[in-house]
Amino acid sequence: MTGKIYVVTGANKGIGYAIVRGLGQKLSGDIIYLAARNISLGEEALKKVKSELDGKLNSDIRFHQLDITDESSCKNFAEYIKKEHGGLDILINNAGFAFNMDATEPCDQQADVTIGINYYGTKLVTSILLPLIRSGGRIVNVCSKAGIMKDLYSDSWTQRFMNDVYTESDIDNFVETYKKLAKEDASGKGHKRKEGGFIESAYRVSKAAEIAYSVYLARILKDRKIIVNGCCPGFVDTDMSSHKGTLTIDQGADTPIYLATDPNVSNGGFYFERKIKEWL
């Protein structure tokens, strides 16, 4: 096979699984990696998707272990891809996390875990795989409309991302300031997050950072001809939504697959239902 190499993170269930399955139906002659943290669940998902696509699969779907928050796991995966294929073409960062709405963990703990996975985890796996992404490749970050900042944050925060010069450090500062204020709130010091210009939800902050990171990457990778976009899959019936979502996983996978494969996709946008949506 001389086709493209696709990598989908967090792909053993939910939207990630549907993205792999959808790519398997759509593509021909390519290799799709169903990447997941848990080996047994990943291998089960691989068997399941191959069974479901029996007779309709014209590409090769493979499993590899990948924990986006574990540097050694990311490096092992990168070394494998480099040795096996010399590089990759499409990275779909789907892995993510959300506490249940009725979670009782303190707000600072929720902030550390949620931002650690959704922002820092996405950033870690991307930075390690980035040297392997070939010219003409793509990165699709599965974010959320929950990351839209318009009217939810102070002007001082939203204006920081309303230019084409903000840096990765600016995004880091955004989430680290939130984490610091969440720690103060958890210790009973009032409403520091609100006073600091933030919304209270750690998930929303993590997804705002992920959108900002997507737009930032698109800007700095333009010369390498790598297209980067963020997207919202919609409110999907998954574990993350406590199965309250109204969309199927296949409906949720539609825009990520579109951004990964359509030849006419633009660069540096935040997409919902295949259309660019304002996030600031």
SESE-641634 format. One line per 10 residues: their letters; for each residue x, y, z of C-alpha. Coordinates in steps of 0.05 Angstrom, whole numbers. Layout:
<sites>
a = X:Y:Z; ... .
</sites>
This chain:
<sites>
mtgkiyvvtg = 0:0:0; 25:69:-19; -33:110:8; -37:160:64; -27:145:138; -84:167:183; -80:169:260; -143:176:303; -133:184:378; -182:161:431 .
ankgigyaiv = -212:115:378; -235:53:416; -306:80:426; -352:138:413; -336:191:361; -265:167:351; -289:97:335; -340:126:286; -286:168:253; -244:105:241 .
rglgqklsgd = -304:67:215; -324:125:170; -254:132:142; -252:57:130; -316:63:88; -292:124:51; -218:112:36; -184:65:-11; -112:42:-5; -96:80:59 .
iiylaarnis = -75:59:129; -117:81:188; -91:75:259; -143:65:312; -103:92:371; -125:83:443; -97:84:513; -123:16:534; -93:-42:495; -149:-93:506 .
lgeealkkvk = -204:-43:491; -167:-20:429; -157:-90:403; -231:-106:415; -250:-42:377; -205:-63:319; -240:-131:314; -308:-98:318; -296:-46:264; -266:-98:217 .
seldgklnsd = -326:-142:228; -375:-85:216; -339:-64:152; -331:-135:126; -333:-132:51; -334:-55:50; -263:-42:73; -214:-19:20; -161:7:68; -121:-24:125 .
irfhqlditd = -143:-9:196; -92:-23:250; -89:-13:325; -32:18:365; -30:38:438; -26:113:450; -38:153:514; -36:226:495; -18:247:566; 41:200:571 .
esscknfaey = 105:225:538; 137:156:532; 74:128:500; 73:185:450; 147:176:434; 140:101:426; 83:111:378; 122:163:339; 182:117:334; 137:61:309 .
ikkehggldi = 105:105:256; 173:131:233; 202:61:227; 140:30:195; 120:86:147; 171:142:149; 118:192:169; 43:205:171; -6:248:134; -69:260:176 .
linnagfafn = -73:267:252; -143:270:282; -138:290:355; -202:262:382; -182:238:451; -213:280:506; -245:280:574; -303:311:612; -326:303:684; -399:285:693 .
mdatepcdqq = -445:344:707; -456:318:778; -382:307:792; -362:321:864; -288:330:855; -262:399:876; -259:450:820; -183:454:821; -177:379:812; -227:382:754 .
advtiginyy = -186:438:723; -120:399:728; -148:335:699; -192:365:644; -140:415:619; -85:364:627; -119:318:577; -157:363:530; -105:417:521; -38:393:546 .
gtklvtsill = -49:321:522; -70:345:453; -9:391:452; 38:335:474; 19:284:423; 17:336:368; 86:364:384; 116:294:384; 83:272:319; 90:339:283 .
plirsggriv = 160:326:255; 131:264:221; 72:298:188; 87:305:114; 77:367:71; 5:370:49; -17:335:112; -72:355:160; -87:361:234; -159:359:257 .
nvcskagimk = -173:375:330; -240:352:356; -259:409:401; -328:433:421; -376:492:416; -366:494:491; -299:527:474; -332:588:442; -307:648:481; -353:702:454 .
dlysdswtqr = -392:737:511; -368:686:563; -300:715:582; -274:785:596; -253:826:536; -182:824:560; -180:748:549; -218:745:483; -177:802:453; -112:764:466 .
fmndvytesd = -133:714:413; -162:764:364; -96:773:327; -47:731:287; 12:741:334; -9:705:397; 37:647:417; 32:579:449; 56:613:513; -4:659:512 .
idnfvetykk = -50:598:510; -11:566:566; -18:630:607; -94:629:595; -103:559:623; -51:566:679; -85:630:703; -151:593:704; -121:535:742; -91:582:794 .
lakedasgkg = -158:617:804; -194:550:808; -147:530:864; -164:594:901; -238:581:892; -230:510:918; -198:536:981; -258:581:994; -230:648:972; -292:671:936 .
hkrkeggfie = -305:673:862; -236:684:834; -249:652:766; -307:699:752; -268:759:779; -210:739:734; -254:741:671; -266:667:664; -327:622:659; -327:571:715 .
sayrvskaae = -327:507:672; -259:474:665; -284:436:604; -303:500:569; -235:531:585; -198:469:560; -237:470:495; -226:545:485; -152:532:492; -156:474:443 .
iaysvylari = -190:518:391; -138:573:402; -83:520:394; -113:496:328; -114:567:299; -43:579:324; -18:514:292; -51:531:226; -12:597:225; 57:569:243 .
lkdrkiivng = 50:507:197; 26:544:136; 96:543:104; 98:468:112; 32:464:75; -2:429:134; -75:447:142; -100:451:214; -172:461:236; -213:452:299 .
ccpgfvdtdm = -285:428:299; -345:413:341; -377:344:329; -443:366:360; -479:340:421; -467:266:411; -494:205:449; -429:182:481; -400:166:550; -374:237:552 .
sshkgtltid = -443:267:546; -471:215:596; -510:190:535; -553:253:536; -531:274:466; -581:275:409; -534:257:353; -507:189:334; -432:177:335; -433:174:259 .
qgadtpiyla = -465:243:256; -411:267:304; -357:238:260; -381:273:197; -345:341:205; -279:311:229; -279:264:169; -296:321:123; -238:363:150; -191:304:143 .
tdpnvsnggf = -209:286:71; -244:341:32; -197:374:-19; -228:443:-12; -222:453:63; -193:520:85; -141:529:139; -144:554:210; -219:552:223; -266:526:276 .
yferkikewl = -319:484:242; -388:460:261; -432:420:212; -378:429:158; -383:505:163; -335:555:196; -363:583:260; -340:644:299; -310:627:366; -288:695:391 .
</sites>
